[in-house]
Amino acid sequence: MLSPVKPQTLASLARVLRSKNAGPTLLTIDIFFQDAAGYAQAAASPALSVPAVAALYQADPAQVQRHLLPTLLAIKYALPRRSVRRHAWRWRCVWRAAARPHAGHPAGRRAMSASERLLQSHRLQDGPLRILAASGQLGYGIPEAALQRGLARRPHLIGCDMGSIDPGPYYLGSGQMAAPAAMVYRDLELVLTAALAQGIPLIIGSAGTAGARPQLEATVALVRAIAQAKGLRFRLTTVASDLAPELVLQALRAGQLQPIGPMANPTEADILQCSHIVGQCGTETLARALREPTDVLIAGRACDTAVFAALPEMLGYPTALCQHMAKIIECTSLCCNPSARDAMLAELDQDGFTLESMNPLAHATPASVAAHALYEQANPFEVDEPTGTLLLQQAQYQALDAHRTRVSGAQWRPRPQATLKIEGAARVR
């Protein structure tokens, strides 16, 4: 007589269970299993089927996605949030944000800026382009030891993401920063002085949490205060990404707005009630700004990837590799085992890129890097960007040693016309 199979809990089979938003309207759940047997048991279990998960979260089964990832021993779900973090629409348009150069040197003969120097001196055949991701959310504390290790590797540029929708719509609506001003000042001082000392571009995206004009202006004010306190001189370019409600109304009336995720198109009243509306700039917008003589570029709301991919694309590196690299390093060492906030170095060439955490105890392994494709994404194989879609079905991850991973194989599907993700927040009365 066969003995009955003892039921097992998910906690006994899984090694990691994490939940994360994928944009303002979707919730994702990632489950990583300890071994192949546990993964197979869970994948076949009715308790983890789409209807069961939909019932558990009171969601429409038609709107619940499940991805089985046997090579990662993982199952991923994406389902609608019960409450929307903020309004988000995609606008099929050509977006032209205004780049504003700020005077830094007196008139007459001037020294070459960091962006000019890189664009004119670096060639693909010169060897890898080194990109240092210093912070995934500037203002929450940059680990200084790892940053110094990264600087010792002589990067060609430093990038920092400063924004997130994780704190919710309040900061977009209010125009306030989520991080304390003293912490933002400290982190800005670290990366600003480092970039100027090495003569390399510094690019910061989604200034002040949500990238609205008050937050951009507050970030620039802190940079100016640092410059005055330290006697620094440099060329600063800012990109404001705010949109006038009238412009969004025109797009709505022309049928050019498309909801992102399970939400309705806005009404005219929805648009007019927003205290701030921003467009998430992509690489094409930052590239226009970087054609100005620039040492430091601070952008309003921007795609996380654009911060790290814009200059490499301008230099001629393949778009797919630039975007895939940027998607990973914008979170710094979060793609490592164990995950961390330390600076991450990417070395990019024409065939792939190598990832290395500047924390010697945080290891970029093939499994940890590949698993990062699941992070904040409803679909782990496709990543939508303003000018196209990053395709990861053919991506390959190879360990170079216990600490570094080489990545290649991603593909890029361009859009016929660029799009712009629009975010707005209104006070709930």
N, C-alpha and C positions, 0 to 999 in steps of 0.2 A: 504494500500500500504506500503510495506517494505521500510524503508529508506536505502540508500546505506551505506555499511560499509566504514567508513573513513579509508583511507590508513594510516599506521603507519610506521615511520622510524625505522631502526634498533636501532638508538640511544635512542628512546623512550622505546624500549623493553628490551634492554640489560643493565646490570649493570657494566660489564667489557668486554672489547674487547682488546685482546693482541695478538701480533705477535712475534714469536721467531724462530730462526733457529733450526733445528733438524739435527745436523751434518752439513757438508759443502755444501750439495747439496739440502736440503729440507727446505722449509719455512712452518711454522705452524701458523694457526690462530685459536684462542680459543675465543668463545663467550659464556659468562655466562649471563643468563637471570634473570630478577627480580622475576618472578613468573612462575607457571606452564602454565598459559594461554598464556603468551608471548612466552614461549618456544614452546608450541604446534603450535602456529601461525607461528613462524619462521621455525620450522621443516617442516611444510607443504607448505611453500611458494616456488613457482617456482624461485623466485629471489635468494634463497639460495640453489638451487639444484646444483649438481655437474656440469652439463653443463653450468649453469649460472656463477658459480665461475670460471670455466675454461676459459670461454670467457672473463671474466673481467680481468683475469691475463694472457691472451694469452697463456694458457697451454693446453696440450693434455688432454682431459677429462679422458682418460684411465690412466693417471698418477696422477689424483687428488683423494685423499682419503677423505671420509667424515664419521665421527663417531658421532652418536646420543647418548647422555648420559643423559637420562631422570632423573636419580637419582641425578645428579649434575645440572640439568637444563642447560645443555651446549651442544654446537655443536663444533666439532673440524674438521679442514681441514688440510691436508698436501699436498703440491704441489711442483713441482720442482722450484728451484731458477733460475732466469734468468742468473746469473753469479755464478760460483762455487767459494766458499771461498778458497778452496785449494784442491789439489788432495787427494782423500781418497780411499783406496782399502782394502779389507779384504783378508788376506793371511791365508790359511788353513795350519797351521804348528804348530810345537812345538817350542815355543819361549823361548830361554834361555838368558836372559839379564845378564850382569856381575854385581854382587854386589861388591862394593869396600869398605872394612872396612878401616877406617882411625885411626891410632894409637892415643890413648888418655891417657893411663896410662902406667907407666913404666913396664918393664918385671918383671916376678915373680908373687907372689900371687896378685890377683886383686879382686876388689869388683865386685859383680854381676851386670850386666847391667840391665836397665829398662825392656828391652824385655825379658831377661832371667827370671827376677823376676816375671813378670806377667805370663809368660807361665808355670812356675814351681809352682806358688803359687795359682793361681785362678782355682777353680773347678766349674763346672756347678751348683752343689748343694750349692755353697757358697752364692747364691743370684744374683741379676741382675748385669750385666756388664755395667758400666757407661762410655759412649763414649761422649766426648765433641767436637763438631764441632765448632772450633774457628773462621774459616773464609771460605767463599765460593770463595773468590778471594783475596788471601793474597797480600797485597801491596796497597789496596784501603781503608784502615782504619778499624781496628778492634775496635768496641765500647768497651771501657775498662771496664765500669761499669758492663756490662753483662758478660764479660769474668771473672771478679772477682767473680760474683755470681756463675758462673759455677764452678770455682775452689773451692769455698766453699763447693760444693757438693762432693768433693773428687772423681773426675773421675779416671778411670783406664788408660785412654789414651787420648791424644789430637790429633786431625787430622785437617789438613788445605789443601784445594785445592788452587792451585796457578795459574791454567791455564784456558784458555778459547779460543775458536775459534772466539768469538764474535768480537774481534778487527780486524779480517781478517787475510789473509795469510802473511802480511808484516813481522810480528814478527817472524814467523817460518822461513821465507826466510832470514831475516836480522840477526837473532840471538840476537836481542835486546829485553830488557824488555819493556812491555807496561807501567807499573807503575813507578813512579819516584823512584829513588834509595833511597832517604831519607825516603819515605813512606814504602818501602819494609823493610828497616833497622828497622824502628820503630815497624812494625808489627812482624817481626822476633824476635826482642828483647823481646816483650811481651810474645810470646808463648814459646820461648826458655827458658827464665828465669822461667816461670811458670812451665813448664814440669820438669826442673831440680830440682826446689825447692820441688816438690812433688814426685820426683823419679819415674815418669811415662814416657812411650814412647811418643815421638813427631814424627808424620809422616806427611810429606809434599809431595804432588804430583804435577806433571807438573810444575817443577821449572821454574820461570822466564817467565811465560806466555805460551810458546809453548813447553817447555821441551827439546829443542835442547841442545847440549853439551855446546855452549857458555853461554846459560842461566843457565844451571845447575852449571857451573863453577862460574858464577857471583853470584849466590845465595849462593853457598858454601863460596865464598870469603867474603860475608857480614856476614855469620854466624861466620866465623873465626875472623872477625874484632870485632864482639860483644863479642866473647869468650875472645879475648885478652884484650879488654877494661874493661871487668868485672872480669877477672881472672877465667873464667869458665873452667872446665875440664870434658870431656864427650866423649863417643864413638860415632863417626859419621860414618854412612854407606851411600854411594851414589849408585844409580842405573842409569847408562847411558842407554838410550833407542834409541840411534842413530843407523841407519842401513846403511851399505855401499851400494852404488848403485849396485855394482856387485852382492850382495846377492839378491837384489830385481829383478835384471835382470834374475838371475837363476830361481826365482819363476815365473816370467813372461813366460820364455821359457818352463817351466815345466807345464804351465797351472794352476798354483796354486793361481793366483790373481783373485779376483772377485770384480767388482766395487761396491761401497756402494752408492746407490741412482742412479738417472738417469744420468749416465755419462759413457763414453766409457772406456775400459781398456787402460792403458797408452801404448804409444809406447816406444821403447827403448830410443828414443831421449827425450821423456818427462822425463823419469827417470834420464837420465844423466844430464839434465838441472837443476834439483833440487839442490838448494844450501844446503838444509838440508832435510833429510828424517828421521822420527822418528816412532817407534812402540809404540802403546798405551798399556803399561803394565797393566795386570790384577792382580787379587788377587794372582794367582799362582806365579807370578814373585816377588811380594813384600813379599810373604811368604818365598820364598827362601832367600831373603835378611834378613828378620827378624830372621832367624835361626842363623845368626851371632850375636855375642854379640853387642847389639845396644841400645843406648839411643836416638839418633836422626837419622831418616831415611829421606833422601831427594832424591826423584826420579825425573828422567827426565819425558818425556811424560807418563802419567798414566791415567787409567780410574778414573773418579771422585770417583766412588764407591769403588775402590780398596783401597783407602786411609783409609776408615772407616770400610771396611769389612774384610780385610786380617787377622788382629789379632783375631777378633771374630771367624772367620772360623777356624783358627788354634787352638783355644780353644775348638772347638767342637760344637759351636752353629749352628743351621740349616742354610744351605746356603741360602735358600729362605728368611728367616728373616733377615740375615745379609745383603743381597743384597738390599732388600726392604728398610730397615732402612737406608743404605748408600745412596741409590738413593734420599731419602728425605733430610737427614741432610747435604749432601754435599753443599747444598745451604743455610745452617744455617736456619735463621728464615723466609726465603722467603715463606715457606709453611704455614705461620700464617696469621691471620687477625687482624690488618693490617700486611702486609708483612714487613720484616725488615732485617737488616744485622747482627743482634745480634747473639751471640753464642747460639747454640742449644744443649740441652742435651737429649741423648737417653739412656733409661734403658732397656737393652736387657736380656730376659730370654729364656727358651726353647720353650715357647708357643707364644711369641709375644714381642712387645716392646712399651714403653711409650715415648711420645715425649713432651718436655717442653721447651719453649723458655726461655732464661735467661733474656729477657726483659719482665717485668711484664705486659706491655701494649700490647704485641704481643701474641695472643692466638692461640694455635694449636687446631682448631676445627675439627670434622670429615669432614665437607665440605671442609675446606681449605686444609687439609692434602690430602684428596682424589683427590682434584682438581690438586694438585701438580703432580700427575701421568701424567697429560697432558703436563707438562712443558718440552720443548725440545724433545718431543717424537712424531714421526709420528703416532705410534700406542699406545694408552693409556693403552692397556692391556698386551703388551709384550715389554720387555726391553732386548735387546741383549747385552750380555757380552762375553768376550773371551772364557769362559768355558761353557757357557750355556745361557738359556733364562729365565728371570724372568717373571712369569705368574701372573697377578693381577686380573684375573676374579673373584676369590673367596676371594679377600682381604676384610677384615672387619675393620671398623673404629668406635670406641666407645668412647664417651666423658666420661672421669673420673670426670671432673669438667669443669668450664668455661675456664680453661687455658690449660688443658692437654688432649691428646687423646691417646688411646690404639689401636695398630694396630696388626692384626694377619691374618692368612689365605692365604698368598701368597704361590705360589708353584714354583718349580725349575725344569727345563728340561735341563739336562746336554747335552753337545755336545759329539759326539763320539771322536772328536779330537779338541783340543783347537785351536782357531784362533787368529790372531793378526791384529788389525786395523793399517794400515800404512798411514801416512800423509806426503805429500811432498809439497814444495812450490818452485816455480821458478820465476825468474824475467821476467816480460812481456816487450818485446822490441818493 
